[in-house]
Amino acid sequence: MSHEKVQKRRYVAFTCIMLAALTLSTLLFFVLQPLRTTHAANPSYNWKQLKIGGGGFVTGIVIHPTVPGLMYVRTDVGGAYKLGPNDTWQQLVTASAVPNPTQGDYNVVSLAVSKSNPQTLYLAAGNDLSTQNGRILKSSNQGQTFTDNGQRWSMDGNADYRQGSERLAVDPNNDNVAYFGSPKEGLWVTTDGGQNWTQVPTSSIPVGTNSGNTPAGDEFVLFDPTSSVTNGKTSRIYVGVAGSGVYKSEDAGASWNNVISTDQIPYTANVASDSTLYVSIQATTGAGAVERYSPTSNTATTISPSPGGNSYVIAVDPHNPQRVIAGAGGISNGNIWRTTDGGSTWTALNISVSSQAIPWITQTDEVNFMSSAELAFDPLVPDKLWFPQGTGVWYSSDNSGPTINWNFYSQGIEETVSTDLIAPPGGATISTIYDRQGFYHENVDAYPAKPLLDSAFWGGTSLDYSGGNPSTVVTVQAKNNYYPALTARGAISADGGKNWKLFGSIPPGAVGGNIAISSTDPNNLVWLPSTGNFGQGTAPYYSQDGGQTWTQSTGLSDPKDTHWLFWWGSKRALASDKVNNAFYAITFSTGTSSTGTFSTSTDGGKTFVTAANSPACAQSGDCHVFGQIHAAPGHAGHVWSSAAKDGLWYTTDAGQSAWTKVSAVQEARAFGFGKTLPGTSYPAIYLYGKANGDTSFGIYRSSDQGATWSLLSTAPLGIYDNANVVNGDMNIAGRVYVGFSGNGFAYGDDPEANNSANKYEAEQAKLSGRAAVNTNHANYSGSGFVDGYWHQGAATTFTVTVAKAGKYKADLRYANGTNRTRTLNLYVNGKRSKTINLAKLGNWDTWGDRVETLVLKAGSNTITYKYDRNDSGNVNLDYLQLSAA
């Protein structure tokens, strides 16, 4: 596999092909806007991550050289993470941490830490190489908050050459000095801790050139910590410049010399403890190389482990300067090597993979080709090797034998590109994502067991369920890691997504797209394929045998304007009625008209007929990228259509009469339906857009057929990423799922809409004082229960959210298998409330309830059950249920 194919494992809407064909106003109007709103979000919503674990490209890792466990990773579309407690990574790019947030902040280009000040962190991010919208953020508290000095550069964290060593570097001897190697504007330096950046003269360090559409520029900056100090600064610095080679300064940046000359791209670099520099050279054409440079003799020697490879990643053992691990651009058996003599000889190694916390990754074919970002030895843990790559973070603890076993270490990282999600009546939640298909979420709070269909690399693009037979679901996928050699496949499930049967064939030239299934005949499917060619959509195809054969539909007036590009993850141009046998399709206007063309089929997709009336849907309003149509569950002929900048529309008779424009919604992208809320008669509608005059995008809900809208959040979980998917849950009133364009999925529950949303599992609460999760007794709820209450000081703290201040009933489900009543102390918001009695229940498999009436404040509260000195303890806790008193 070539390096170019590795780089194309992740597709998003903003690619060079689109940039050539679309105006910047179409692509960038959202990402350049800071988050602002004029209405407060609903404080009662409880937001959680829909757990997947990894799944996207982690493009770099930075490990602090002196503080154990202090490390950060960056991603191409999902922000940056710091390793936190309990082996869990924590997202740093949040609305509360970043000033003037923009969506491009999630395309992280580089990170840097300071050896002399562990609190310092620099983060460079941006999503456009054609304009200067990238920025360098600085944190003085390890990423809790950032500042922005206002300078801008051209950079894109999801472009080619996004992996490799860091473009940012802080002088290990001077916290005020840092360098940034930009893709297009050359090398920059700050001497005042990031307050001001100045360009190093291009006569000293060139801007960098390379073939292809994506500039690599000054690819890395590296200080030599073994060198001397000049005027309080590290003397020796290296810079990798595309098309020129490696430049070195021996006088703290006052002058520079080219010490390794190449017309290719210096890519990864390490300085050994004996001052030897090891550099990998990535080829734009021909073969790459690994070079060893001696600053003492000023000579470079080629030491490539395998002739002909076009890219390498390298790591030097900090405890042995002769021991180096080198990996290919895609690591697999025989494509990773070790030398113990400085590259004179190499030993080819095999690999294996394992995962203790996230099971699905071992059920994939990732071991056959692990797309590489970087290799890095831990500076403080002997022989521990870190490996960020295309699906997350891995490490190996023993690198001396013939096989390196990579352990998946991506808990907390949620970096998938969402494309669809359904939660059918009576069924589990099912998601689709690019790269790794999607998942059947038997438990939304647990990592999935396996990918949706099988182990192969496919990008899921669409899901649907049969309105009359909701246990029958369908999906379609795109083989999206080889562009332009694209293809598709699909599958059908009769058990709600647990097991799948691949379609017997696919429509000619199909690539992903949208799928729909009849409500009256689960074997009747309609597939609207997308393509990889801008401006070239297709007509739908129908199947009457569950996907075994396909025939092209007729009647669509302008099929080329249905669904152009498969990586437009938000686009939905096809839907099935959830009551009758109708299918619906929409095409967008490419001319001056703002009206699209809405068509219906009542013969199973064989023929589409243009409806008498259509909603707005125009390329000029971005409907070609973000437009969606969905049919309202339980209401025949009710179809809703989002037209991006042209708002939200609906019909109650499949377009026979004029469509109604929802007046409160100014801009509408992704939307979907959920279970009817208590006291209402129409499915809840959830929307990603702008409503009520708000100037920023948010997640909204309507319970009255679009007449009024409530803002739920502008940044669920603090994530202000663009949303591709918004849909409700047909089983849990008030639950909404939000699928981001690089941060996986979040889900929110409304405690006032459904009692199950008021349920807080003990195993998900904050545990302290040796309280622990266990599963050795029966009949518990969720994924386990909490024990350890034979240790004095054991405590379980639930964080609950209520909309209004007042009295609430707190129902604690517990087990007491002893022969007498036991006691715990109850605390509310950190203040002791009372001692509670927990009656004996006969055995540890029987669960009982203890209800207390508590006074809570509006918003977030903590409720703690603690084994204090005068308590008897010795109970297990299952969950806390909250309700109005």
Disulfide bonds with the S-S distance in Angstrom:
Cys617-Cys623 2.01
